[in-house]
Amino acid sequence: FRGEQMNYFVFDNERENTAYHEFQKGSFDGHTYWKGDSVSLSDDLLNQLVRELFADTIPEYDPCSEFEIDKELWERILHKAQQVGGETLACILEADEWAENTFREYDVFTIIGV
């Protein structure tokens, strides 16, 4: 996964500031941010590409808090992204390999908001 050039997500060492939503493996422990195996999506891209998708599939999602995504919910997000298409789908597909690898080891991943 690390070998691929990503268009939407970045690794910790590629962040330009802290205005990113961190996709962190497992449950958030309440204090550890920007882990080396996390991927992050800028606040701008989240708002442009996946905010409406998240609103449709996880209405309780709060972009300023933490939210856990399990495999079943991720499948619903993927399915909805396929219906939406375009860059929204491309963005979600870019995260899919990371998510699938995460689910081999953990029951959830956590999106940590800005």
C-alpha positions as CSV (number, residue, x, y, z in Angstrom):
1,F,0.0,0.0,0.0
2,R,2.8,2.4,0.9
3,G,4.3,2.0,-2.5
4,E,1.4,3.5,-4.4
5,Q,1.2,7.2,-5.3
6,M,-2.0,8.4,-3.6
7,N,-4.1,11.3,-5.0
8,Y,-6.3,11.9,-2.0
9,F,-4.9,10.5,1.2
10,V,-1.5,11.2,2.7
11,F,0.7,9.5,5.2
12,D,1.8,11.2,8.4
13,N,5.1,12.5,7.0
14,E,3.3,14.0,4.1
15,R,0.8,16.2,6.0
16,E,1.3,19.9,5.5
17,N,-0.6,20.9,8.7
18,T,-3.1,19.5,11.1
19,A,-6.3,20.2,9.1
20,Y,-6.7,16.5,8.3
21,H,-9.0,13.7,9.2
22,E,-6.9,10.8,10.4
23,F,-8.0,7.2,9.5
24,Q,-6.5,5.3,12.3
25,K,-6.3,1.5,12.7
26,G,-8.4,0.1,15.6
27,S,-10.2,2.1,18.3
28,F,-8.8,5.5,19.2
29,D,-7.1,5.5,22.6
30,G,-8.1,9.1,23.3
31,H,-4.6,10.6,23.0
32,T,-2.4,9.1,20.3
33,Y,-2.6,11.0,17.0
34,W,-0.9,10.8,13.6
35,K,0.3,7.2,13.8
36,G,2.7,6.0,11.2
37,D,0.3,3.4,9.8
38,S,-2.6,5.9,9.5
39,V,-3.7,7.6,6.4
40,S,-5.2,11.1,6.4
41,L,-7.6,13.1,4.2
42,S,-7.4,16.8,4.2
43,D,-10.4,18.7,5.6
44,D,-10.9,20.4,2.2
45,L,-11.0,17.0,0.3
46,L,-13.3,15.5,3.0
47,N,-15.7,18.4,2.6
48,Q,-15.5,18.3,-1.3
49,L,-15.7,14.6,-1.9
50,V,-17.1,12.5,1.0
51,R,-19.0,14.8,3.4
52,E,-22.3,14.1,1.6
53,L,-21.5,10.4,1.3
54,F,-20.9,10.2,5.0
55,A,-24.1,12.2,5.7
56,D,-26.0,9.6,3.7
57,T,-24.4,6.5,5.1
58,I,-23.5,7.6,8.7
59,P,-25.7,10.4,9.7
60,E,-24.3,10.5,13.2
61,Y,-20.7,11.2,11.8
62,D,-19.2,14.3,13.3
63,P,-16.2,15.7,11.4
64,C,-15.0,17.4,14.6
65,S,-14.9,14.2,16.7
66,E,-13.9,10.5,16.4
67,F,-16.0,7.9,14.7
68,E,-15.5,4.1,14.4
69,I,-16.1,2.3,11.2
70,D,-16.6,-1.4,11.1
71,K,-16.4,-3.7,8.1
72,E,-20.2,-3.7,7.6
73,L,-20.4,0.1,7.7
74,W,-17.3,0.3,5.3
75,E,-19.2,-2.0,2.9
76,R,-22.2,0.4,3.0
77,I,-19.9,3.4,2.4
78,L,-18.3,1.6,-0.6
79,H,-21.6,0.6,-2.1
80,K,-22.9,4.2,-1.8
81,A,-19.7,5.6,-3.3
82,Q,-20.1,3.3,-6.3
83,Q,-23.6,4.8,-6.8
84,V,-22.2,8.3,-6.6
85,G,-19.2,7.6,-8.8
86,G,-16.6,10.2,-9.9
87,E,-14.0,11.5,-7.6
88,T,-16.0,10.5,-4.5
89,L,-15.7,6.9,-5.6
90,A,-12.0,7.3,-6.5
91,C,-11.3,8.7,-3.1
92,I,-13.1,5.9,-1.2
93,L,-11.4,3.2,-3.5
94,E,-8.0,4.7,-2.6
95,A,-8.7,4.1,1.1
96,D,-10.2,0.6,0.4
97,E,-7.0,-1.4,0.3
98,W,-5.8,0.3,3.6
99,A,-9.3,-0.4,5.1
100,E,-9.2,-4.1,4.0
101,N,-5.7,-4.5,5.5
102,T,-6.9,-2.9,8.7
103,F,-9.9,-5.3,9.0
104,R,-7.6,-8.3,8.8
105,E,-6.1,-7.1,12.1
106,Y,-8.8,-5.0,13.8
107,D,-12.6,-5.0,14.0
108,V,-12.8,-1.2,13.3
109,F,-10.8,1.8,12.2
110,T,-11.4,5.3,13.6
111,I,-11.8,8.5,11.7
112,I,-10.4,11.3,13.9
113,G,-11.8,14.6,12.9
114,V,-10.2,18.0,12.9
